[in-house]
């Protein structure tokens, strides 16, 4: 009980902007959890792309202030993940973070990697902004062989 109380105290000690970001992350994580199960990856990704399109070439510049904000958003999303009732995986967390960053016109990319561990195929997803990995423990993604480029829905890849 003390842990829940201290978590609420920490939440209310955040700035109003940070509380809104944490709340947004909780709602978006829940929506993504449900969206992937109901609509599947391709349809849910197209919803995300429509609601928060990728930054245009003129918007792709990244400064230290933007990177700091992106890292803060990622930190608040991780906190929301820890306190969410639903168990979420790296794909759900990465898609949520991608949406949150793109809403703020940041040129974030969803990345995928794979590996074979003890005879099992494993996959992992993460978000990069300007080559900086945002939503995981540093170096965790290095245990996976990343695909050469960000994954886009097939219909967007055809010229």
N, C-alpha and C positions, 0 to 999 in steps of 0.2 A: 504494500500500500504506500509506503514511504517513497518508493521509486516513482510511482505514478504521480504522486503529489509533487515531487521535485521536478519531474518532467513538465508538468503544467506550470510550475513556477518559472522554470527556464523559458518556456514558451511565452509567458506573459511579460518576461523581462526583455524579450526581443523588441526591436523597433516595430512600429506599426507596419512599415514596408516589409520587413522580414516575416512578420506574422502572416501578411497577405501572401507572400511568396510560398511559405510553408503550407498554407491552406490551399493555394493553387496547386501545389505539388500533390497534396493528398487527394484532391478531387481528380486531377489529371491521371494519377496512378490508378485510381479506381476505374476511371473511364477507359484507360488503356487496357487494364486487366480484363474488363468486360468486352471491350471492342475487339481484342484479339481472339477471344473465345467465340464471339458471335459472328464477327465479320471475317476473321482471318487476317494474316499479315498484309497481303496486297491491298485489300480494301481499307484496312485501318491506316496503313501508310498513306494511301491516297487521301484519306480524310485529313490526316496530319498535314500533308503537303498543301491541301486546299486551304486549311485554316491558318497555316503559317508557312507560306512558301519560302523556298531557299532565297538567300540574299542575292541580289543582282551583282554583276561585276563591279559596279560603281560603289556598292556597299560592302565589298569584301575586305576592306582595310580593317585591321584589328589593332587597337591600342591597349596599353596596360590597364586603363580604366575599365574597358570592356572585358578584358580577360579577368580582372578582379571581380567584376559583377558576375561573370559566368561561373567562376569558382565559388562564389557565395551562393548562387542559385543551386549549383551541384551539391554543396554542403547542406543546404536546407532541404533539398530533395532526399538526400541520404537520411537525414533526420526523420523526414516524413515516412520513409520506407521502414525505419525501425519502429515507428509507432503506429503503423497501419495495421489493421486487423487482417487484411488479405496478405498472403505470402506472394511476393512478386519476384520475378527472375530478372536477369540482366537485360533481356530484350525489352520487357515492360518498363524497366527503369530507364533504359537508354532512349526508348521512343518518347517517354514522357519528358526527359531532359531535352531531347532534340526539339520537341514542340515548344517547351518553355523558352529556350534560347532563340529559336527562330521567330517566336512572337515578338521578341525584342530586336529583330533584324540582325541577329548575329549569324555568321556563316558556319554554323555547326554542321558536322557530318556524322552520320551513323555508320559505324564500322563493324565488320564481322571478321572473326577468325575461327580457325578450327585446329584440332589436334587429335591424335590417337593416343589414348592413355590406357594402359593395361588392357589392350584389345578393344577398347570402346571408343567410338567416335564422339567427340565433345565439341560443342560450338560455344562461342562467347560473343557478346555484343558490347560496344562501348561508344562513347561520343567524344569526338575530337573537335577542337576549335583552334584553328591556326597551328595544327600539329601538336597541340597540348591535349593530353587525355584528361578528361574532367571527372568522370564518375566512377572511379575505382581506385583501389590502392595502387600507388605507383609501381610500375613494372609487372602488374598482374597480367595485362594483355600480352606481354612479351612471351608468355608460355604458349601462345596461340599463333599460328601462321595466319597473318592477316591477308584477306583478299586484296588484290592490287589496287582497287578503287572502291569508293563508296557504292553500296548496292542501291540501285534505283529500280523502280518497277519497270518491267519489260517494255511496256508501251511508251515509256519516256526515252528508252534507249534507241528506238528505231528512228532514223532520220526522216 
